[in-house]
Amino acid sequence: MVINLQELNEKSLDFLWIDGAEIHCPMPSVRFVNKVNRSENTFEKANELALEFLNTNKEKRVFTLDEVIELSSVQLAAILGAVVGVISEVDEHPNL
């Protein structure tokens, strides 16, 4: 069995931003996963994590904390839920 790291590197979490722009963020890094796992459960921390993750986008768009704070709680939860979902999937299936 060959695990193609190049193929895995090309995978992304994709979002359609409020302005209609497509945003493609690479899979979260180990450093980011560790930061999520260690973070406290507050809206302030959730906003910071979402901002950090969104700013990894392949389009090189720079998001601001104000843009993230303006998201609804459902939108913020959707972003972080996607990230946590990927983390959980890797935890459950380490050979992915």
C-alpha positions as CSV (number, residue, x, y, z in Angstrom):
1,M,0.0,0.0,0.0
2,V,1.3,3.4,-1.0
3,I,0.1,6.5,0.8
4,N,0.4,9.4,-1.7
5,L,1.4,12.4,0.4
6,Q,1.2,14.6,-2.7
7,E,-2.4,13.7,-3.2
8,L,-3.2,14.3,0.4
9,N,-1.4,17.7,0.2
10,E,-3.7,18.8,-2.6
11,K,-6.9,18.1,-0.5
12,S,-8.6,21.2,0.9
13,L,-11.5,22.4,2.9
14,D,-13.5,24.6,0.7
15,F,-15.8,27.4,1.7
16,L,-18.1,29.8,-0.3
17,W,-17.5,33.1,1.6
18,I,-20.2,35.6,2.2
19,D,-19.2,37.7,-0.8
20,G,-19.4,34.7,-3.1
21,A,-15.6,34.0,-3.3
22,E,-14.5,30.4,-3.1
23,I,-11.9,29.9,-0.4
24,H,-9.7,26.7,-0.4
25,C,-7.9,26.0,2.8
26,P,-5.4,23.2,3.0
27,M,-5.9,20.4,5.5
28,P,-5.0,21.6,9.0
29,S,-1.4,21.1,10.0
30,V,-0.3,19.1,13.0
31,R,0.6,22.3,14.7
32,F,-2.9,23.7,14.2
33,V,-4.5,20.4,15.3
34,N,-2.5,20.6,18.5
35,K,-3.5,24.2,19.0
36,V,-7.2,23.2,18.6
37,N,-6.9,20.3,21.0
38,R,-5.3,22.6,23.7
39,S,-7.6,25.5,23.2
40,E,-10.2,26.7,25.7
41,N,-13.8,26.6,24.6
42,T,-14.6,30.4,24.3
43,F,-16.0,32.4,21.4
44,E,-12.9,34.6,21.5
45,K,-10.6,31.5,21.1
46,A,-13.0,30.1,18.4
47,N,-12.7,33.4,16.5
48,E,-8.9,33.3,16.7
49,L,-8.7,29.7,15.5
50,A,-11.1,30.3,12.6
51,L,-9.1,33.4,11.6
52,E,-5.8,31.5,11.7
53,F,-7.3,28.6,9.7
54,L,-9.0,30.8,7.1
55,N,-5.7,32.7,6.5
56,T,-4.0,29.5,5.3
57,N,-6.2,29.7,2.2
58,K,-4.6,29.0,-1.2
59,E,-6.0,32.2,-2.7
60,K,-3.7,34.2,-0.3
61,R,-6.7,36.2,0.8
62,V,-6.1,37.9,4.2
63,F,-9.0,37.8,6.5
64,T,-9.3,40.1,9.5
65,L,-10.6,39.3,13.0
66,D,-13.4,41.8,12.4
67,E,-14.6,39.7,9.4
68,V,-14.6,36.6,11.5
69,I,-16.4,38.3,14.4
70,E,-19.1,39.4,12.0
71,L,-20.0,35.8,11.2
72,S,-23.0,34.3,12.7
73,S,-22.5,31.7,15.4
74,V,-23.8,29.1,12.9
75,Q,-21.2,30.2,10.2
76,L,-18.4,30.1,12.8
77,A,-19.5,26.7,14.0
78,A,-19.6,25.4,10.4
79,I,-16.0,26.5,9.8
80,L,-14.7,25.0,13.0
81,G,-16.9,22.0,12.6
82,A,-15.3,21.2,9.2
83,V,-11.8,21.5,10.8
84,V,-12.7,19.3,13.8
85,G,-14.4,16.8,11.4
86,V,-11.2,16.4,9.5
87,I,-9.2,16.0,12.7
88,S,-11.7,13.4,14.0
89,E,-11.6,11.5,10.7
90,V,-7.8,11.3,10.9
91,D,-7.9,10.2,14.5
92,E,-10.3,7.4,13.6
93,H,-8.5,6.4,10.3
94,P,-4.8,7.2,10.7
95,N,-4.0,5.7,7.3
96,L,-6.0,8.3,5.4
